Amino acid sequence: MTSCPHCGCDIEAAPKRGKPRSVPQHRRYFAMIREAYHHWPDGHHFHPLSEDHLRKWLQAKAGHRVVETIETDGMTPAQSVAVIAAAMKRAGPFAFVSAIDTKLHVVTSESIDFDTLPHLAACALFDDVAEVIEAETGLKVDQIMPPVTARRTTTERHMGRQAT
């Protein structure tokens, strides 16, 4: 514990997170998602609406997800509709739903922001997502990714310059 410099109360110190996340790794991950989106098979059972929609689906498929299960047995149809509508609203725009018997499963992808997903967990997730992409598309991620020399930073794209 540490003490507040203003009032002296005890403050629990933030836990040590280990190695910080890598910005280049994060950018490569989003480049991988972008390429997967552009190479996504038309005949696949999942049809992503955007790169972000695909990313959330891939992350959930890779196990980085939260599942809310709703048991509808014993509910009236009106109650079921109300409970399901509330669950979908809580889940946000990229929720995936499956139903088995009287159970509805609302699946959402967990956050990957720098404050909630540490470096090693991000490494594992990004590798798992690459495996899902390869399994679902039949394409090797290394083959669909542009070479590093062809990638440009956000600033360079906005300024219209090639990376050097």
Secondary structure, 3 states (H helix, E strand, C coil): CEECCCCCCEECCCCCCCCCCCHHHHHHHHHHHHHHHHCCCCCCCCCCCCHHHHHHHHHHHCCCEEEEEEECCCCCHHHHHHHHHHHHHHHCCCCEEEEECCEEEEEEECCCCCCCCCHHHHHHHHHHHHHHHHHHHCCCHHHHCCCHHHCCCHHHHHHCCCCC
